[in-house]
Every structure is written in C-alpha cells, then in structure tokens.
Amino acid sequence: MVIMRNAFKKIAAALLLLFSPALLFAQNNTGMADTMRSNGRIYVVVAVMTTILLGLIFYVSRLDRKISKLEKETK
C-alpha cells in the first residue's frame, strides 16, 4: 500500500512536469481551441485523453502490485 502511494506521487509529479509547459503555452494560441469548441470536437479530444491517461494509471498501478507481490515472494 505504501509502495502504491509512493508510485502515485511519482506519477503525479512526472505528469505535472510533463504537462506544465503545455499549460503555459496553451494560452497563446486560442484559434484552434475556439474552432474545436464551437464544433463540439473538444469534448471528444478531452474524453480520449482522459481515457488514455486513466488507462495508463490503471496499467502502472497493476504493474506495481504485481512487482510488489513478486518482491515479497522472493524474500
């Protein structure tokens, strides 16, 4: 359980560092965002990105549990 918390903290910090430049520069160019918002496609993009992100988090957490189980078995 403690390992999962540490892994989650590391993942959250990595994602924050990964997406922070995108958040800073996303405010300069609003033409494409306005077009996608007016067409309703922005919601599809957000849904796909959220699905991918949740899938990656689920995969990493399962992988962490399996690795922890293997480590306990080898000790």
N, C-alpha and C positions, 0 to 999 in steps of 0.2 A: 504494500500500500504506500509506503514511504517512497519507494522507487518510482511508483507511478506519479506521485506528486512532483518529485524532482524532474522526471521526464516531461511532465506537463509544463512545468515552469520553464524548462529549457526550450521546449517547442514554442511556447508563447513568446519568449524573448527573441527567438530566432525569427518568428513571423513578424514581430514588431519591427525588428531591424530590417527585415526584408521589404516590408511594405511602407516603411516610413518615407523613403524618397518618393515613392509613387504618390503618397498623400500630399507631399509638399508641392510637387509639380502638377498634380491633377487640377489645381485651381486656376492655372494659367490658360488652359485651352478648354473652353466650355462649349464650343461649336458642335463637336461630335456628341457630347453628352446631351445637349439640348435636343439634337435631332433624334437620338435614340430614345430619349424620354418622351418626346412628342409622338413617336411611332409605337411606344409601348414595348420596345425591344429591350430596354434597360432592365426590366424585370426578369426577362429570360436570362440575360447575362449574369445578373446577381444570383439567380436561382442556380445556374450551372456552377458558378464559382463557389457558392455555399455548399453545394453537393460535393464538389471535388475536395474542398477543404475538410468537410466533415468525414469524408471517406478516408482521407489521409490521416486524420487524427485517430479515427477508429482503427486503421491498419497499424499505426505506430503503437497504440495502446495495447492491441492484441499481441503484437510482436514483443513488446516489453514484458507482458505477462508470461509469454512462452519462454523468453530468455531467463526471466527470474525463476521460473519453475525448473528449467534445466540447470541453473546455477545451484539451486537448493538440492537437486538430485545428485550432483557431482560432489557436494561437500560431505 
